[in-house]
Amino acid sequence: MGFREIIDSWRKIIRLATKPSREEYMTNLKISLLGLTLVGSISFIIRFIFITFIFPQAFYGG
């Protein structure tokens, strides 16, 4: 793929790109926040289990 072909493909993408509507933006925002919350919750649960049951002496001294 030559340089000219890359530039042409970028031009096509830019011509097709549009600004998202408010509804589409809010939907994407909700999905992103839900994903972040889910990943954060899972990591908190794993860390809690690790600290509480697997190596409590490493964190509480002992």
mmCIF file of the N, C-alpha and C atoms, coordinates in Angstrom:
data_MODEL
# 
_entry.id   MODEL 
# 
loop_
_atom_site.group_PDB 
_atom_site.id 
_atom_site.type_symbol 
_atom_site.label_atom_id 
_atom_site.label_alt_id 
_atom_site.label_comp_id 
_atom_site.label_asym_id 
_atom_site.label_entity_id 
_atom_site.label_seq_id 
_atom_site.pdbx_PDB_ins_code 
_atom_site.Cartn_x 
_atom_site.Cartn_y 
_atom_site.Cartn_z 
_atom_site.occupancy 
_atom_site.B_iso_or_equiv 
_atom_site.pdbx_formal_charge 
_atom_site.auth_seq_id 
_atom_site.auth_comp_id 
_atom_site.auth_asym_id 
_atom_site.auth_atom_id 
_atom_site.pdbx_PDB_model_num 
ATOM 1   N N  . MET A 1 1  ? 0.849   -1.171  0.000  1.00 0.00 ? 1  MET A N  1 
ATOM 2   C CA . MET A 1 1  ? 0.000   0.000   0.000  1.00 0.00 ? 1  MET A CA 1 
ATOM 3   C C  . MET A 1 1  ? 0.897   1.237   0.000  1.00 0.00 ? 1  MET A C  1 
ATOM 4   N N  . GLY A 1 2  ? 0.771   2.036   -1.038 1.00 0.00 ? 2  GLY A N  1 
ATOM 5   C CA . GLY A 1 2  ? 1.615   3.209   -1.166 1.00 0.00 ? 2  GLY A CA 1 
ATOM 6   C C  . GLY A 1 2  ? 1.099   4.399   -0.369 1.00 0.00 ? 2  GLY A C  1 
ATOM 7   N N  . PHE A 1 3  ? 1.929   5.407   -0.325 1.00 0.00 ? 3  PHE A N  1 
ATOM 8   C CA . PHE A 1 3  ? 1.595   6.615   0.422  1.00 0.00 ? 3  PHE A CA 1 
ATOM 9   C C  . PHE A 1 3  ? 0.330   7.270   -0.132 1.00 0.00 ? 3  PHE A C  1 
ATOM 10  N N  . ARG A 1 4  ? 0.202   7.304   -1.431 1.00 0.00 ? 4  ARG A N  1 
ATOM 11  C CA . ARG A 1 4  ? -0.971  7.922   -2.083 1.00 0.00 ? 4  ARG A CA 1 
ATOM 12  C C  . ARG A 1 4  ? -2.258  7.176   -1.711 1.00 0.00 ? 4  ARG A C  1 
ATOM 13  N N  . GLU A 1 5  ? -2.197  5.864   -1.673 1.00 0.00 ? 5  GLU A N  1 
ATOM 14  C CA . GLU A 1 5  ? -3.368  5.061   -1.300 1.00 0.00 ? 5  GLU A CA 1 
ATOM 15  C C  . GLU A 1 5  ? -3.766  5.301   0.148  1.00 0.00 ? 5  GLU A C  1 
ATOM 16  N N  . ILE A 1 6  ? -2.790  5.456   1.017  1.00 0.00 ? 6  ILE A N  1 
ATOM 17  C CA . ILE A 1 6  ? -3.081  5.738   2.424  1.00 0.00 ? 6  ILE A CA 1 
ATOM 18  C C  . ILE A 1 6  ? -3.784  7.082   2.559  1.00 0.00 ? 6  ILE A C  1 
ATOM 19  N N  . ILE A 1 7  ? -3.286  8.104   1.870  1.00 0.00 ? 7  ILE A N  1 
ATOM 20  C CA . ILE A 1 7  ? -3.902  9.431   1.910  1.00 0.00 ? 7  ILE A CA 1 
ATOM 21  C C  . ILE A 1 7  ? -5.335  9.370   1.372  1.00 0.00 ? 7  ILE A C  1 
ATOM 22  N N  . ASP A 1 8  ? -5.558  8.644   0.299  1.00 0.00 ? 8  ASP A N  1 
ATOM 23  C CA . ASP A 1 8  ? -6.902  8.504   -0.268 1.00 0.00 ? 8  ASP A CA 1 
ATOM 24  C C  . ASP A 1 8  ? -7.857  7.820   0.697  1.00 0.00 ? 8  ASP A C  1 
ATOM 25  N N  . SER A 1 9  ? -7.378  6.792   1.386  1.00 0.00 ? 9  SER A N  1 
ATOM 26  C CA . SER A 1 9  ? -8.244  6.103   2.350  1.00 0.00 ? 9  SER A CA 1 
ATOM 27  C C  . SER A 1 9  ? -8.568  7.009   3.532  1.00 0.00 ? 9  SER A C  1 
ATOM 28  N N  . TRP A 1 10 ? -7.616  7.827   3.979  1.00 0.00 ? 10 TRP A N  1 
ATOM 29  C CA . TRP A 1 10 ? -7.883  8.783   5.052  1.00 0.00 ? 10 TRP A CA 1 
ATOM 30  C C  . TRP A 1 10 ? -8.924  9.801   4.621  1.00 0.00 ? 10 TRP A C  1 
ATOM 31  N N  . ARG A 1 11 ? -8.834  10.259  3.384  1.00 0.00 ? 11 ARG A N  1 
ATOM 32  C CA . ARG A 1 11 ? -9.814  11.223  2.872  1.00 0.00 ? 11 ARG A CA 1 
ATOM 33  C C  . ARG A 1 11 ? -11.217 10.630  2.865  1.00 0.00 ? 11 ARG A C  1 
ATOM 34  N N  . LYS A 1 12 ? -11.344 9.379   2.457  1.00 0.00 ? 12 LYS A N  1 
ATOM 35  C CA . LYS A 1 12 ? -12.650 8.717   2.454  1.00 0.00 ? 12 LYS A CA 1 
ATOM 36  C C  . LYS A 1 12 ? -13.219 8.631   3.873  1.00 0.00 ? 12 LYS A C  1 
ATOM 37  N N  . ILE A 1 13 ? -12.371 8.276   4.819  1.00 0.00 ? 13 ILE A N  1 
ATOM 38  C CA . ILE A 1 13 ? -12.816 8.166   6.209  1.00 0.00 ? 13 ILE A CA 1 
ATOM 39  C C  . ILE A 1 13 ? -13.271 9.526   6.736  1.00 0.00 ? 13 ILE A C  1 
ATOM 40  N N  . ILE A 1 14 ? -12.522 10.566  6.460  1.00 0.00 ? 14 ILE A N  1 
ATOM 41  C CA . ILE A 1 14 ? -12.874 11.900  6.946  1.00 0.00 ? 14 ILE A CA 1 
ATOM 42  C C  . ILE A 1 14 ? -14.174 12.378  6.304  1.00 0.00 ? 14 ILE A C  1 
ATOM 43  N N  . ARG A 1 15 ? -14.396 12.068  5.027  1.00 0.00 ? 15 ARG A N  1 
ATOM 44  C CA . ARG A 1 15 ? -15.640 12.459  4.361  1.00 0.00 ? 15 ARG A CA 1 
ATOM 45  C C  . ARG A 1 15 ? -16.846 11.748  4.965  1.00 0.00 ? 15 ARG A C  1 
ATOM 46  N N  . LEU A 1 16 ? -16.669 10.508  5.379  1.00 0.00 ? 16 LEU A N  1 
ATOM 47  C CA . LEU A 1 16 ? -17.774 9.734   5.946  1.00 0.00 ? 16 LEU A CA 1 
ATOM 48  C C  . LEU A 1 16 ? -18.025 10.041  7.419  1.00 0.00 ? 16 LEU A C  1 
ATOM 49  N N  . ALA A 1 17 ? -17.032 10.559  8.106  1.00 0.00 ? 17 ALA A N  1 
ATOM 50  C CA . ALA A 1 17 ? -17.155 10.809  9.542  1.00 0.00 ? 17 ALA A CA 1 
ATOM 51  C C  . ALA A 1 17 ? -18.123 11.949  9.807  1.00 0.00 ? 17 ALA A C  1 
ATOM 52  N N  . THR A 1 18 ? -18.973 11.753  10.818 1.00 0.00 ? 18 THR A N  1 
ATOM 53  C CA . THR A 1 18 ? -19.912 12.797  11.227 1.00 0.00 ? 18 THR A CA 1 
ATOM 54  C C  . THR A 1 18 ? -19.861 12.956  12.737 1.00 0.00 ? 18 THR A C  1 
ATOM 55  N N  . LYS A 1 19 ? -20.300 14.099  13.188 1.00 0.00 ? 19 LYS A N  1 
ATOM 56  C CA . LYS A 1 19 ? -20.368 14.354  14.627 1.00 0.00 ? 19 LYS A CA 1 
ATOM 57  C C  . LYS A 1 19 ? -21.529 13.544  15.199 1.00 0.00 ? 19 LYS A C  1 
ATOM 58  N N  . PRO A 1 20 ? -21.306 12.832  16.312 1.00 0.00 ? 20 PRO A N  1 
ATOM 59  C CA . PRO A 1 20 ? -22.389 12.022  16.871 1.00 0.00 ? 20 PRO A CA 1 
ATOM 60  C C  . PRO A 1 20 ? -23.494 12.907  17.448 1.00 0.00 ? 20 PRO A C  1 
ATOM 61  N N  . SER A 1 21 ? -24.706 12.405  17.408 1.00 0.00 ? 21 SER A N  1 
ATOM 62  C CA . SER A 1 21 ? -25.820 13.130  18.013 1.00 0.00 ? 21 SER A CA 1 
ATOM 63  C C  . SER A 1 21 ? -25.696 13.047  19.530 1.00 0.00 ? 21 SER A C  1 
ATOM 64  N N  . ARG A 1 22 ? -26.464 13.871  20.209 1.00 0.00 ? 22 ARG A N  1 
ATOM 65  C CA . ARG A 1 22 ? -26.419 13.867  21.680 1.00 0.00 ? 22 ARG A CA 1 
ATOM 66  C C  . ARG A 1 22 ? -26.820 12.500  22.236 1.00 0.00 ? 22 ARG A C  1 
ATOM 67  N N  . GLU A 1 23 ? -27.831 11.892  21.634 1.00 0.00 ? 23 GLU A N  1 
ATOM 68  C CA . GLU A 1 23 ? -28.298 10.582  22.095 1.00 0.00 ? 23 GLU A CA 1 
ATOM 69  C C  . GLU A 1 23 ? -27.211 9.515   21.911 1.00 0.00 ? 23 GLU A C  1 
ATOM 70  N N  . GLU A 1 24 ? -26.552 9.527   20.765 1.00 0.00 ? 24 GLU A N  1 
ATOM 71  C CA . GLU A 1 24 ? -25.484 8.568   20.511 1.00 0.00 ? 24 GLU A CA 1 
ATOM 72  C C  . GLU A 1 24 ? -24.309 8.793   21.465 1.00 0.00 ? 24 GLU A C  1 
ATOM 73  N N  . TYR A 1 25 ? -23.990 10.061  21.715 1.00 0.00 ? 25 TYR A N  1 
ATOM 74  C CA . TYR A 1 25 ? -22.907 10.387  22.638 1.00 0.00 ? 25 TYR A CA 1 
ATOM 75  C C  . TYR A 1 25 ? -23.230 9.898   24.052 1.00 0.00 ? 25 TYR A C  1 
ATOM 76  N N  . MET A 1 26 ? -24.453 10.141  24.501 1.00 0.00 ? 26 MET A N  1 
ATOM 77  C CA . MET A 1 26 ? -24.835 9.721   25.851 1.00 0.00 ? 26 MET A CA 1 
ATOM 78  C C  . MET A 1 26 ? -24.835 8.200   25.977 1.00 0.00 ? 26 MET A C  1 
ATOM 79  N N  . THR A 1 27 ? -25.261 7.501   24.938 1.00 0.00 ? 27 THR A N  1 
ATOM 80  C CA . THR A 1 27 ? -25.236 6.038   24.958 1.00 0.00 ? 27 THR A CA 1 
ATOM 81  C C  . THR A 1 27 ? -23.806 5.522   25.079 1.00 0.00 ? 27 THR A C  1 
ATOM 82  N N  . ASN A 1 28 ? -22.899 6.090   24.296 1.00 0.00 ? 28 ASN A N  1 
ATOM 83  C CA . ASN A 1 28 ? -21.493 5.681   24.377 1.00 0.00 ? 28 ASN A CA 1 
ATOM 84  C C  . ASN A 1 28 ? -20.902 6.002   25.740 1.00 0.00 ? 28 ASN A C  1 
ATOM 85  N N  . LEU A 1 29 ? -21.274 7.143   26.306 1.00 0.00 ? 29 LEU A N  1 
ATOM 86  C CA . LEU A 1 29 ? -20.784 7.523   27.629 1.00 0.00 ? 29 LEU A CA 1 
ATOM 87  C C  . LEU A 1 29 ? -21.269 6.543   28.688 1.00 0.00 ? 29 LEU A C  1 
ATOM 88  N N  . LYS A 1 30 ? -22.543 6.179   28.635 1.00 0.00 ? 30 LYS A N  1 
ATOM 89  C CA . LYS A 1 30 ? -23.101 5.229   29.610 1.00 0.00 ? 30 LYS A CA 1 
ATOM 90  C C  . LYS A 1 30 ? -22.415 3.866   29.514 1.00 0.00 ? 30 LYS A C  1 
ATOM 91  N N  . ILE A 1 31 ? -22.203 3.391   28.297 1.00 0.00 ? 31 ILE A N  1 
ATOM 92  C CA . ILE A 1 31 ? -21.552 2.091   28.105 1.00 0.00 ? 31 ILE A CA 1 
ATOM 93  C C  . ILE A 1 31 ? -20.116 2.130   28.628 1.00 0.00 ? 31 ILE A C  1 
ATOM 94  N N  . SER A 1 32 ? -19.411 3.234   28.363 1.00 0.00 ? 32 SER A N  1 
ATOM 95  C CA . SER A 1 32 ? -18.025 3.365   28.838 1.00 0.00 ? 32 SER A CA 1 
ATOM 96  C C  . SER A 1 32 ? -17.969 3.401   30.361 1.00 0.00 ? 32 SER A C  1 
ATOM 97  N N  . LEU A 1 33 ? -18.858 4.170   30.975 1.00 0.00 ? 33 LEU A N  1 
ATOM 98  C CA . LEU A 1 33 ? -18.873 4.244   32.442 1.00 0.00 ? 33 LEU A CA 1 
ATOM 99  C C  . LEU A 1 33 ? -19.262 2.911   33.068 1.00 0.00 ? 33 LEU A C  1 
ATOM 100 N N  . LEU A 1 34 ? -20.195 2.205   32.436 1.00 0.00 ? 34 LEU A N  1 
ATOM 101 C CA . LEU A 1 34 ? -20.575 0.886   32.933 1.00 0.00 ? 34 LEU A CA 1 
ATOM 102 C C  . LEU A 1 34 ? -19.391 -0.077  32.869 1.00 0.00 ? 34 LEU A C  1 
ATOM 103 N N  . GLY A 1 35 ? -18.631 -0.040  31.775 1.00 0.00 ? 35 GLY A N  1 
ATOM 104 C CA . GLY A 1 35 ? -17.460 -0.894  31.642 1.00 0.00 ? 35 GLY A CA 1 
ATOM 105 C C  . GLY A 1 35 ? -16.393 -0.579  32.676 1.00 0.00 ? 35 GLY A C  1 
ATOM 106 N N  . LEU A 1 36 ? -16.135 0.718   32.894 1.00 0.00 ? 36 LEU A N  1 
ATOM 107 C CA . LEU A 1 36 ? -15.145 1.111   33.910 1.00 0.00 ? 36 LEU A CA 1 
ATOM 108 C C  . LEU A 1 36 ? -15.579 0.668   35.301 1.00 0.00 ? 36 LEU A C  1 
ATOM 109 N N  . THR A 1 37 ? -16.866 0.841   35.601 1.00 0.00 ? 37 THR A N  1 
ATOM 110 C CA . THR A 1 37 ? -17.382 0.427   36.905 1.00 0.00 ? 37 THR A CA 1 
ATOM 111 C C  . THR A 1 37 ? -17.263 -1.081  37.093 1.00 0.00 ? 37 THR A C  1 
ATOM 112 N N  . LEU A 1 38 ? -17.587 -1.822  36.054 1.00 0.00 ? 38 LEU A N  1 
ATOM 113 C CA . LEU A 1 38 ? -17.510 -3.278  36.129 1.00 0.00 ? 38 LEU A CA 1 
ATOM 114 C C  . LEU A 1 38 ? -16.074 -3.750  36.350 1.00 0.00 ? 38 LEU A C  1 
ATOM 115 N N  . VAL A 1 39 ? -15.137 -3.220  35.591 1.00 0.00 ? 39 VAL A N  1 
ATOM 116 C CA . VAL A 1 39 ? -13.732 -3.611  35.734 1.00 0.00 ? 39 VAL A CA 1 
ATOM 117 C C  . VAL A 1 39 ? -13.204 -3.203  37.114 1.00 0.00 ? 39 VAL A C  1 
ATOM 118 N N  . GLY A 1 40 ? -13.544 -2.008  37.566 1.00 0.00 ? 40 GLY A N  1 
ATOM 119 C CA . GLY A 1 40 ? -13.110 -1.561  38.890 1.00 0.00 ? 40 GLY A CA 1 
ATOM 120 C C  . GLY A 1 40 ? -13.676 -2.421  40.002 1.00 0.00 ? 40 GLY A C  1 
ATOM 121 N N  . SER A 1 41 ? -14.944 -2.797  39.885 1.00 0.00 ? 41 SER A N  1 
ATOM 122 C CA . SER A 1 41 ? -15.572 -3.647  40.898 1.00 0.00 ? 41 SER A CA 1 
ATOM 123 C C  . SER A 1 41 ? -14.916 -5.021  40.952 1.00 0.00 ? 41 SER A C  1 
ATOM 124 N N  . ILE A 1 42 ? -14.659 -5.586  39.799 1.00 0.00 ? 42 ILE A N  1 
ATOM 125 C CA . ILE A 1 42 ? -14.007 -6.902  39.766 1.00 0.00 ? 42 ILE A CA 1 
ATOM 126 C C  . ILE A 1 42 ? -12.615 -6.832  40.386 1.00 0.00 ? 42 ILE A C  1 
ATOM 127 N N  . SER A 1 43 ? -11.855 -5.769  40.073 1.00 0.00 ? 43 SER A N  1 
ATOM 128 C CA . SER A 1 43 ? -10.512 -5.670  40.657 1.00 0.00 ? 43 SER A CA 1 
ATOM 129 C C  . SER A 1 43 ? -10.576 -5.436  42.158 1.00 0.00 ? 43 SER A C  1 
ATOM 130 N N  . PHE A 1 44 ? -11.582 -4.683  42.625 1.00 0.00 ? 44 PHE A N  1 
ATOM 131 C CA . PHE A 1 44 ? -11.734 -4.477  44.071 1.00 0.00 ? 44 PHE A CA 1 
ATOM 132 C C  . PHE A 1 44 ? -12.050 -5.791  44.768 1.00 0.00 ? 44 PHE A C  1 
ATOM 133 N N  . ILE A 1 45 ? -12.937 -6.577  44.202 1.00 0.00 ? 45 ILE A N  1 
ATOM 134 C CA . ILE A 1 45 ? -13.304 -7.863  44.805 1.00 0.00 ? 45 ILE A CA 1 
ATOM 135 C C  . ILE A 1 45 ? -12.107 -8.802  44.845 1.00 0.00 ? 45 ILE A C  1 
ATOM 136 N N  . ILE A 1 46 ? -11.358 -8.874  43.764 1.00 0.00 ? 46 ILE A N  1 
ATOM 137 C CA . ILE A 1 46 ? -10.169 -9.744  43.738 1.00 0.00 ? 46 ILE A CA 1 
ATOM 138 C C  . ILE A 1 46 ? -9.155  -9.295  44.782 1.00 0.00 ? 46 ILE A C  1 
ATOM 139 N N  . ARG A 1 47 ? -8.920  -7.989  44.871 1.00 0.00 ? 47 ARG A N  1 
ATOM 140 C CA . ARG A 1 47 ? -7.966  -7.479  45.864 1.00 0.00 ? 47 ARG A CA 1 
ATOM 141 C C  . ARG A 1 47 ? -8.451  -7.750  47.289 1.00 0.00 ? 47 ARG A C  1 
ATOM 142 N N  . PHE A 1 48 ? -9.740  -7.559  47.536 1.00 0.00 ? 48 PHE A N  1 
ATOM 143 C CA . PHE A 1 48 ? -10.305 -7.812  48.861 1.00 0.00 ? 48 PHE A CA 1 
ATOM 144 C C  . PHE A 1 48 ? -10.134 -9.279  49.259 1.00 0.00 ? 48 PHE A C  1 
ATOM 145 N N  . ILE A 1 49 ? -10.431 -10.182 48.342 1.00 0.00 ? 49 ILE A N  1 
ATOM 146 C CA . ILE A 1 49 ? -10.268 -11.614 48.622 1.00 0.00 ? 49 ILE A CA 1 
ATOM 147 C C  . ILE A 1 49 ? -8.801  -11.946 48.871 1.00 0.00 ? 49 ILE A C  1 
ATOM 148 N N  . PHE A 1 50 ? -7.916  -11.371 48.061 1.00 0.00 ? 50 PHE A N  1 
ATOM 149 C CA . PHE A 1 50 ? -6.485  -11.633 48.214 1.00 0.00 ? 50 PHE A CA 1 
ATOM 150 C C  . PHE A 1 50 ? -5.995  -11.163 49.578 1.00 0.00 ? 50 PHE A C  1 
ATOM 151 N N  . ILE A 1 51 ? -6.358  -9.946  49.963 1.00 0.00 ? 51 ILE A N  1 
ATOM 152 C CA . ILE A 1 51 ? -5.882  -9.396  51.239 1.00 0.00 ? 51 ILE A CA 1 
ATOM 153 C C  . ILE A 1 51 ? -6.509  -10.127 52.425 1.00 0.00 ? 51 ILE A C  1 
ATOM 154 N N  . THR A 1 52 ? -7.790  -10.438 52.328 1.00 0.00 ? 52 THR A N  1 
ATOM 155 C CA . THR A 1 52 ? -8.497  -11.025 53.465 1.00 0.00 ? 52 THR A CA 1 
ATOM 156 C C  . THR A 1 52 ? -8.164  -12.497 53.685 1.00 0.00 ? 52 THR A C  1 
ATOM 157 N N  . PHE A 1 53 ? -8.104  -13.274 52.630 1.00 0.00 ? 53 PHE A N  1 
ATOM 158 C CA . PHE A 1 53 ? -8.008  -14.716 52.807 1.00 0.00 ? 53 PHE A CA 1 
ATOM 159 C C  . PHE A 1 53 ? -6.657  -15.324 52.444 1.00 0.00 ? 53 PHE A C  1 
ATOM 160 N N  . ILE A 1 54 ? -5.962  -14.779 51.499 1.00 0.00 ? 54 ILE A N  1 
ATOM 161 C CA . ILE A 1 54 ? -4.763  -15.450 51.006 1.00 0.00 ? 54 ILE A CA 1 
ATOM 162 C C  . ILE A 1 54 ? -3.514  -15.013 51.762 1.00 0.00 ? 54 ILE A C  1 
ATOM 163 N N  . PHE A 1 55 ? -3.263  -13.716 51.864 1.00 0.00 ? 55 PHE A N  1 
ATOM 164 C CA . PHE A 1 55 ? -2.066  -13.223 52.554 1.00 0.00 ? 55 PHE A CA 1 
ATOM 165 C C  . PHE A 1 55 ? -2.406  -12.113 53.536 1.00 0.00 ? 55 PHE A C  1 
ATOM 166 N N  . PRO A 1 56 ? -3.191  -12.381 54.562 1.00 0.00 ? 56 PRO A N  1 
ATOM 167 C CA . PRO A 1 56 ? -3.540  -11.302 55.496 1.00 0.00 ? 56 PRO A CA 1 
ATOM 168 C C  . PRO A 1 56 ? -2.325  -10.820 56.301 1.00 0.00 ? 56 PRO A C  1 
ATOM 169 N N  . GLN A 1 57 ? -1.365  -11.691 56.582 1.00 0.00 ? 57 GLN A N  1 
ATOM 170 C CA . GLN A 1 57 ? -0.210  -11.300 57.379 1.00 0.00 ? 57 GLN A CA 1 
ATOM 171 C C  . GLN A 1 57 ? 0.675   -10.305 56.653 1.00 0.00 ? 57 GLN A C  1 
ATOM 172 N N  . ALA A 1 58 ? 0.679   -10.326 55.329 1.00 0.00 ? 58 ALA A N  1 
ATOM 173 C CA . ALA A 1 58 ? 1.515   -9.397  54.565 1.00 0.00 ? 58 ALA A CA 1 
ATOM 174 C C  . ALA A 1 58 ? 0.997   -7.965  54.672 1.00 0.00 ? 58 ALA A C  1 
ATOM 175 N N  . PHE A 1 59 ? -0.288  -7.807  54.940 1.00 0.00 ? 59 PHE A N  1 
ATOM 176 C CA . PHE A 1 59 ? -0.870  -6.476  54.990 1.00 0.00 ? 59 PHE A CA 1 
ATOM 177 C C  . PHE A 1 59 ? -1.148  -5.994  56.412 1.00 0.00 ? 59 PHE A C  1 
ATOM 178 N N  . TYR A 1 60 ? -1.369  -6.928  57.340 1.00 0.00 ? 60 TYR A N  1 
ATOM 179 C CA . TYR A 1 60 ? -1.688  -6.539  58.714 1.00 0.00 ? 60 TYR A CA 1 
ATOM 180 C C  . TYR A 1 60 ? -0.517  -6.747  59.660 1.00 0.00 ? 60 TYR A C  1 
ATOM 181 N N  . GLY A 1 61 ? 0.564   -7.266  59.165 1.00 0.00 ? 61 GLY A N  1 
ATOM 182 C CA . GLY A 1 61 ? 1.721   -7.544  60.011 1.00 0.00 ? 61 GLY A CA 1 
ATOM 183 C C  . GLY A 1 61 ? 1.487   -8.795  60.842 1.00 0.00 ? 61 GLY A C  1 
ATOM 184 N N  . GLY A 1 62 ? 2.478   -9.606  60.908 1.00 0.00 ? 62 GLY A N  1 
ATOM 185 C CA . GLY A 1 62 ? 2.203   -10.791 61.708 1.00 0.00 ? 62 GLY A CA 1 
ATOM 186 C C  . GLY A 1 62 ? 3.118   -11.905 61.502 1.00 0.00 ? 62 GLY A C  1 
# 
